[in-house]
Amino acid sequence: MKKYFIQKAPFIVPTTDGKLIEEHHGIATTNNPEISIAQMIAPPKWSEPFQTPEFEEYTYIIKGKKQFIIENEIVILEAGQSIKIEKNTRVQYSNPFDEPCEYIAICKPAFDFTKVHREE
């Protein structure tokens, strides 16, 4: 039995907002509830509703910029920067800028739609 697994076929999460989500490890791809790792590309002017997830989320920006509204504070990250947002924190993710934003998101435990608690 091998002591490693190389992901060659990430799960493409279906979206309706133009955002590309490729989950490499997590519930949908490798049935791993402990952690999820995804590469994402948020198009210009993209945003999600506020959410209060039951998991920590780490974000590392590869290209572009991404805006976070954490509780009531606006934080903007640029390429080469990263952030950790604690679980049970109200946050909104967006890319209000004119260029796509490419980034890696790591959730611990793994991203789970039933535990993200997006607002309507």
KOLTOR-494283 format. One record per residue (C-alpha): residue in three letters; x, y, z; residue number from 1. Coordinates in steps of 0.1 Angstrom, whole numbers, plus 5000, padded with zeros to 4 digits. Layout:
pt r=ALA&xx=X&yy=Y&zz=Z&k=NUM
...
***
This chain:
pt r=MET&xx=5000&yy=5000&zz=5000&k=1
pt r=LYS&xx=5013&yy=5034&zz=4990&k=2
pt r=LYS&xx=5020&yy=5060&zz=5017&k=3
pt r=TYR&xx=5009&yy=5089&zz=4995&k=4
pt r=PHE&xx=4982&yy=5099&zz=4970&k=5
pt r=ILE&xx=4987&yy=5122&zz=4940&k=6
pt r=GLN&xx=4956&yy=5141&zz=4931&k=7
pt r=LYS&xx=4953&yy=5142&zz=4893&k=8
pt r=ALA&xx=4915&yy=5147&zz=4890&k=9
pt r=PRO&xx=4902&yy=5174&zz=4913&k=10
pt r=PHE&xx=4865&yy=5177&zz=4917&k=11
pt r=ILE&xx=4851&yy=5207&zz=4898&k=12
pt r=VAL&xx=4824&yy=5222&zz=4921&k=13
pt r=PRO&xx=4794&yy=5233&zz=4901&k=14
pt r=THR&xx=4788&yy=5271&zz=4905&k=15
pt r=THR&xx=4764&yy=5296&zz=4890&k=16
pt r=ASP&xx=4784&yy=5327&zz=4897&k=17
pt r=GLY&xx=4814&yy=5323&zz=4874&k=18
pt r=LYS&xx=4838&yy=5312&zz=4901&k=19
pt r=LEU&xx=4860&yy=5282&zz=4894&k=20
pt r=ILE&xx=4865&yy=5258&zz=4923&k=21
pt r=GLU&xx=4887&yy=5227&zz=4920&k=22
pt r=GLU&xx=4887&yy=5207&zz=4952&k=23
pt r=HIS&xx=4919&yy=5186&zz=4954&k=24
pt r=HIS&xx=4912&yy=5171&zz=4988&k=25
pt r=GLY&xx=4881&yy=5171&zz=5009&k=26
pt r=ILE&xx=4846&yy=5156&zz=5013&k=27
pt r=ALA&xx=4836&yy=5158&zz=4976&k=28
pt r=THR&xx=4869&yy=5146&zz=4962&k=29
pt r=THR&xx=4886&yy=5122&zz=4986&k=30
pt r=ASN&xx=4859&yy=5117&zz=5012&k=31
pt r=ASN&xx=4882&yy=5134&zz=5038&k=32
pt r=PRO&xx=4862&yy=5153&zz=5064&k=33
pt r=GLU&xx=4893&yy=5165&zz=5082&k=34
pt r=ILE&xx=4906&yy=5190&zz=5057&k=35
pt r=SER&xx=4897&yy=5205&zz=5023&k=36
pt r=ILE&xx=4921&yy=5221&zz=4998&k=37
pt r=ALA&xx=4909&yy=5239&zz=4968&k=38
pt r=GLN&xx=4922&yy=5261&zz=4940&k=39
pt r=MET&xx=4898&yy=5288&zz=4931&k=40
pt r=ILE&xx=4895&yy=5316&zz=4905&k=41
pt r=ALA&xx=4871&yy=5344&zz=4914&k=42
pt r=PRO&xx=4861&yy=5365&zz=4884&k=43
pt r=PRO&xx=4861&yy=5403&zz=4886&k=44
pt r=LYS&xx=4831&yy=5418&zz=4905&k=45
pt r=TRP&xx=4823&yy=5384&zz=4921&k=46
pt r=SER&xx=4809&yy=5381&zz=4956&k=47
pt r=GLU&xx=4792&yy=5356&zz=4980&k=48
pt r=PRO&xx=4767&yy=5362&zz=5007&k=49
pt r=PHE&xx=4778&yy=5366&zz=5043&k=50
pt r=GLN&xx=4784&yy=5332&zz=5060&k=51
pt r=THR&xx=4794&yy=5320&zz=5095&k=52
pt r=PRO&xx=4811&yy=5286&zz=5089&k=53
pt r=GLU&xx=4818&yy=5259&zz=5115&k=54
pt r=PHE&xx=4853&yy=5255&zz=5102&k=55
pt r=GLU&xx=4886&yy=5275&zz=5100&k=56
pt r=GLU&xx=4894&yy=5288&zz=5066&k=57
pt r=TYR&xx=4929&yy=5297&zz=5054&k=58
pt r=THR&xx=4933&yy=5316&zz=5021&k=59
pt r=TYR&xx=4965&yy=5322&zz=5001&k=60
pt r=ILE&xx=4964&yy=5346&zz=4972&k=61
pt r=ILE&xx=4983&yy=5335&zz=4941&k=62
pt r=LYS&xx=4972&yy=5363&zz=4917&k=63
pt r=GLY&xx=4950&yy=5394&zz=4920&k=64
pt r=LYS&xx=4933&yy=5407&zz=4951&k=65
pt r=LYS&xx=4905&yy=5394&zz=4973&k=66
pt r=GLN&xx=4883&yy=5413&zz=4997&k=67
pt r=PHE&xx=4871&yy=5399&zz=5031&k=68
pt r=ILE&xx=4845&yy=5416&zz=5053&k=69
pt r=ILE&xx=4853&yy=5399&zz=5087&k=70
pt r=GLU&xx=4826&yy=5408&zz=5112&k=71
pt r=ASN&xx=4826&yy=5446&zz=5103&k=72
pt r=GLU&xx=4862&yy=5450&zz=5092&k=73
pt r=ILE&xx=4872&yy=5452&zz=5055&k=74
pt r=VAL&xx=4905&yy=5434&zz=5048&k=75
pt r=ILE&xx=4921&yy=5432&zz=5013&k=76
pt r=LEU&xx=4947&yy=5406&zz=5005&k=77
pt r=GLU&xx=4971&yy=5407&zz=4975&k=78
pt r=ALA&xx=4992&yy=5381&zz=4958&k=79
pt r=GLY&xx=5017&yy=5365&zz=4982&k=80
pt r=GLN&xx=4996&yy=5372&zz=5013&k=81
pt r=SER&xx=4975&yy=5348&zz=5034&k=82
pt r=ILE&xx=4949&yy=5348&zz=5061&k=83
pt r=LYS&xx=4934&yy=5325&zz=5087&k=84
pt r=ILE&xx=4898&yy=5331&zz=5097&k=85
pt r=GLU&xx=4886&yy=5314&zz=5128&k=86
pt r=LYS&xx=4855&yy=5292&zz=5127&k=87
pt r=ASN&xx=4821&yy=5307&zz=5137&k=88
pt r=THR&xx=4832&yy=5341&zz=5124&k=89
pt r=ARG&xx=4808&yy=5361&zz=5102&k=90
pt r=VAL&xx=4826&yy=5367&zz=5069&k=91
pt r=GLN&xx=4819&yy=5378&zz=5033&k=92
pt r=TYR&xx=4843&yy=5369&zz=5005&k=93
pt r=SER&xx=4844&yy=5390&zz=4973&k=94
pt r=ASN&xx=4865&yy=5402&zz=4944&k=95
pt r=PRO&xx=4852&yy=5437&zz=4937&k=96
pt r=PHE&xx=4883&yy=5444&zz=4915&k=97
pt r=ASP&xx=4887&yy=5445&zz=4877&k=98
pt r=GLU&xx=4910&yy=5414&zz=4875&k=99
pt r=PRO&xx=4904&yy=5377&zz=4884&k=100
pt r=CYS&xx=4917&yy=5365&zz=4918&k=101
pt r=GLU&xx=4934&yy=5331&zz=4919&k=102
pt r=TYR&xx=4938&yy=5316&zz=4954&k=103
pt r=ILE&xx=4941&yy=5285&zz=4975&k=104
pt r=ALA&xx=4915&yy=5278&zz=5002&k=105
pt r=ILE&xx=4921&yy=5253&zz=5030&k=106
pt r=CYS&xx=4893&yy=5245&zz=5054&k=107
pt r=LYS&xx=4897&yy=5226&zz=5086&k=108
pt r=PRO&xx=4877&yy=5205&zz=5091&k=109
pt r=ALA&xx=4867&yy=5202&zz=5055&k=110
pt r=PHE&xx=4843&yy=5225&zz=5037&k=111
pt r=ASP&xx=4808&yy=5213&zz=5041&k=112
pt r=PHE&xx=4778&yy=5231&zz=5026&k=113
pt r=THR&xx=4757&yy=5220&zz=5056&k=114
pt r=LYS&xx=4782&yy=5238&zz=5080&k=115
pt r=VAL&xx=4789&yy=5270&zz=5060&k=116
pt r=HIS&xx=4757&yy=5288&zz=5071&k=117
pt r=ARG&xx=4753&yy=5313&zz=5042&k=118
pt r=GLU&xx=4729&yy=5341&zz=5046&k=119
pt r=GLU&xx=4701&yy=5346&zz=5021&k=120
***
